[in-house]
Amino acid sequence: MKNLPKEKRDRLILIGVGTVTILAAFYYGLINTQKKALVEIGRVTVEQQNKVNNAQRLVNGTTEAQKNEEILAGKLKAIEGTMASGDMYSWIILTVNKFRAGYKIDIPQFSREAPCDVGLLPKFPYKAAVFNVKGTACFHDLGKFIADFENNFPYLRVQNLELEPAGSSSATATRELDKLAFRMEIVTLVSPTGR
């Protein structure tokens, strides 16, 4: 550079500074902007991929929920098939007598049904019926019967249970001394389909 005339040297320096300035402007104007755009596109791509994965998980969960709904609808239909419908008086007598076959309990009196509202939830699709039942049994036999009865029939409930010693005419019957007379209400849901 020492051998070049001052005018050429200044021109070369000016061309060098101009080239560096143009390259810097090109880098910051185009390349850096493109890098930022690529980073933004990568971020948006990751967000969209997360949304797709979440949607896929929801779709898979929906099909599983539909399968569960079908299974539960089948179970509900099976339970509704055993619920009270039609002649409810004969239904309660048959149901209780069939169930009590394995228990030492005597239930000779059943009242007619008294329809009532369930009152649990608004727009509940079931109505209810209340039956008054009277009988005799030993304390433990009655307790086991009631527990098993309510567990076996999820739509039945025993309420207002009243116990008193059973009246016995013969003092020699010692087994009769352990017996209790009971009164209870059996509340059952009534099938909305009516079978």
C-alpha positions as CSV (number, residue, x, y, z in Angstrom):
1,M,0.0,0.0,0.0
2,K,3.0,2.3,0.4
3,N,3.8,2.2,-3.3
4,L,0.3,3.2,-4.3
5,P,-0.5,6.8,-4.9
6,K,-2.6,8.5,-2.3
7,E,-5.7,8.8,-4.4
8,K,-5.7,5.0,-5.2
9,R,-5.0,4.1,-1.6
10,D,-7.9,6.3,-0.4
11,R,-10.1,4.8,-3.0
12,L,-9.1,1.2,-1.9
13,I,-9.7,2.1,1.7
14,L,-13.0,3.7,0.8
15,I,-14.0,0.5,-1.2
16,G,-12.9,-1.7,1.7
17,V,-14.9,0.4,4.2
18,G,-17.9,0.5,1.8
19,T,-17.7,-3.3,1.3
20,V,-17.6,-4.0,5.0
21,T,-20.5,-1.5,5.5
22,I,-22.5,-3.2,2.7
23,L,-21.7,-6.7,4.1
24,A,-22.7,-5.6,7.7
25,A,-25.9,-4.0,6.4
26,F,-26.6,-7.2,4.3
27,Y,-26.0,-9.3,7.4
28,Y,-28.1,-7.3,9.7
29,G,-30.8,-6.5,7.1
30,L,-31.3,-9.9,5.5
31,I,-29.4,-12.7,7.2
32,N,-30.2,-11.7,10.8
33,T,-33.9,-11.0,9.9
34,Q,-34.0,-14.5,8.3
35,K,-32.5,-16.1,11.4
36,K,-35.1,-14.4,13.6
37,A,-37.8,-15.6,11.2
38,L,-36.5,-19.1,11.3
39,V,-36.5,-19.1,15.1
40,E,-40.1,-17.8,15.1
41,I,-41.1,-20.4,12.6
42,G,-39.5,-23.1,14.8
43,R,-41.4,-21.8,17.9
44,V,-44.7,-21.8,16.0
45,T,-44.0,-25.3,14.6
46,V,-43.4,-26.6,18.2
47,E,-46.6,-24.9,19.4
48,Q,-48.6,-26.4,16.5
49,Q,-47.1,-29.8,17.1
50,N,-48.2,-29.6,20.7
51,K,-51.7,-28.6,19.7
52,V,-51.8,-31.6,17.3
53,N,-50.6,-33.9,20.0
54,N,-53.2,-32.6,22.4
55,A,-55.9,-32.9,19.8
56,Q,-54.8,-36.5,19.1
57,R,-54.9,-37.3,22.8
58,L,-58.4,-35.8,23.0
59,V,-59.6,-37.9,20.0
60,N,-58.1,-41.0,21.6
61,G,-59.8,-40.1,24.9
62,T,-63.1,-39.5,23.1
63,T,-63.2,-43.0,21.6
64,E,-62.3,-44.5,25.0
65,A,-65.0,-42.4,26.6
66,Q,-67.5,-43.6,24.0
67,K,-66.6,-47.2,24.7
68,N,-67.0,-46.5,28.5
69,E,-70.3,-44.8,27.8
70,E,-71.5,-47.9,25.9
71,I,-70.4,-50.3,28.7
72,L,-72.1,-48.1,31.3
73,A,-75.3,-47.8,29.3
74,G,-75.4,-51.6,29.0
75,K,-75.0,-51.9,32.8
76,L,-77.7,-49.3,33.4
77,K,-80.0,-51.0,31.0
78,A,-79.4,-54.3,32.8
79,I,-80.1,-52.7,36.2
80,E,-83.2,-51.0,34.9
81,G,-84.4,-54.4,33.7
82,T,-84.6,-55.5,37.3
83,M,-86.2,-52.3,38.6
84,A,-89.8,-52.0,39.7
85,S,-92.3,-51.5,36.8
86,G,-95.8,-52.6,36.0
87,D,-97.6,-54.1,39.0
88,M,-95.2,-52.9,41.6
89,Y,-97.0,-54.6,44.5
90,S,-96.4,-58.0,43.1
91,W,-92.9,-57.0,42.1
92,I,-91.9,-56.1,45.6
93,I,-93.4,-59.3,47.1
94,L,-91.6,-61.4,44.5
95,T,-88.3,-59.6,44.9
96,V,-88.3,-59.7,48.7
97,N,-89.5,-63.2,49.0
98,K,-87.0,-64.5,46.4
99,F,-84.2,-62.7,48.1
100,R,-85.1,-63.7,51.7
101,A,-85.1,-67.4,50.9
102,G,-81.6,-67.8,52.4
103,Y,-82.4,-65.8,55.6
104,K,-84.3,-66.6,58.8
105,I,-86.7,-63.8,58.4
106,D,-90.5,-63.7,58.2
107,I,-92.2,-60.9,56.2
108,P,-95.9,-61.5,56.0
109,Q,-97.2,-58.0,55.4
110,F,-96.5,-55.7,52.5
111,S,-98.4,-52.5,51.8
112,R,-99.3,-51.1,48.4
113,E,-96.9,-48.7,46.9
114,A,-97.0,-45.0,47.6
115,P,-95.6,-43.1,44.7
116,C,-93.2,-40.2,45.5
117,D,-90.6,-38.0,43.9
118,V,-86.9,-38.8,44.5
119,G,-85.9,-35.2,44.9
120,L,-82.2,-35.9,44.5
121,L,-81.4,-34.0,41.3
122,P,-83.4,-31.7,39.1
123,K,-84.8,-33.5,36.0
124,F,-84.0,-36.9,37.6
125,P,-85.5,-39.5,35.2
126,Y,-86.7,-41.8,37.9
127,K,-89.7,-41.8,40.2
128,A,-89.8,-43.7,43.5
129,A,-92.3,-45.9,45.3
130,V,-92.4,-46.6,49.0
131,F,-93.6,-49.9,50.5
132,N,-94.3,-50.5,54.2
133,V,-93.1,-53.9,55.3
134,K,-93.7,-55.7,58.6
135,G,-92.2,-58.9,59.9
136,T,-90.3,-60.8,62.5
137,A,-86.7,-61.9,62.7
138,C,-83.7,-62.2,65.1
139,F,-81.6,-59.1,65.4
140,H,-78.5,-60.4,63.6
141,D,-80.6,-62.1,60.9
142,L,-82.5,-58.9,60.2
143,G,-79.3,-56.8,60.1
144,K,-77.6,-59.2,57.7
145,F,-80.7,-59.3,55.5
146,I,-81.0,-55.5,55.3
147,A,-77.3,-55.1,54.6
148,D,-77.3,-57.7,51.9
149,F,-80.6,-56.5,50.4
150,E,-79.4,-53.0,50.0
151,N,-76.0,-54.1,48.6
152,N,-77.7,-56.5,46.1
153,F,-80.2,-53.9,44.8
154,P,-78.5,-50.5,44.3
155,Y,-81.8,-48.8,43.6
156,L,-83.5,-49.9,46.8
157,R,-83.1,-48.3,50.3
158,V,-84.5,-49.3,53.7
159,Q,-85.6,-46.4,55.8
160,N,-87.6,-45.7,59.0
161,L,-86.8,-49.1,60.6
162,E,-88.6,-49.6,63.8
163,L,-87.8,-52.6,66.1
164,E,-89.7,-53.9,69.2
165,P,-89.8,-57.3,71.0
166,A,-92.0,-59.8,69.2
167,G,-95.0,-60.8,71.3
168,S,-95.0,-64.5,72.2
169,S,-98.0,-66.4,73.6
170,S,-96.0,-69.4,74.9
171,A,-93.3,-68.8,77.5
172,T,-91.5,-72.1,76.6
173,A,-90.4,-71.0,73.1
174,T,-87.0,-69.6,73.9
175,R,-86.2,-68.9,70.3
176,E,-89.2,-66.6,70.2
177,L,-87.7,-64.5,73.0
178,D,-84.8,-63.5,70.7
179,K,-87.2,-62.4,67.9
180,L,-88.0,-58.8,67.1
181,A,-91.0,-57.4,65.3
182,F,-89.9,-54.8,62.7
183,R,-91.5,-52.3,60.5
184,M,-89.6,-50.6,57.7
185,E,-90.1,-48.7,54.5
186,I,-88.5,-49.9,51.3
187,V,-88.0,-47.1,48.8
188,T,-87.3,-48.2,45.3
189,L,-86.7,-46.4,42.1
190,V,-89.3,-47.1,39.3
191,S,-88.0,-47.9,35.9
192,P,-88.7,-45.1,33.4
193,T,-88.8,-47.5,30.5
194,G,-91.6,-49.6,32.1
195,R,-90.0,-52.7,30.5
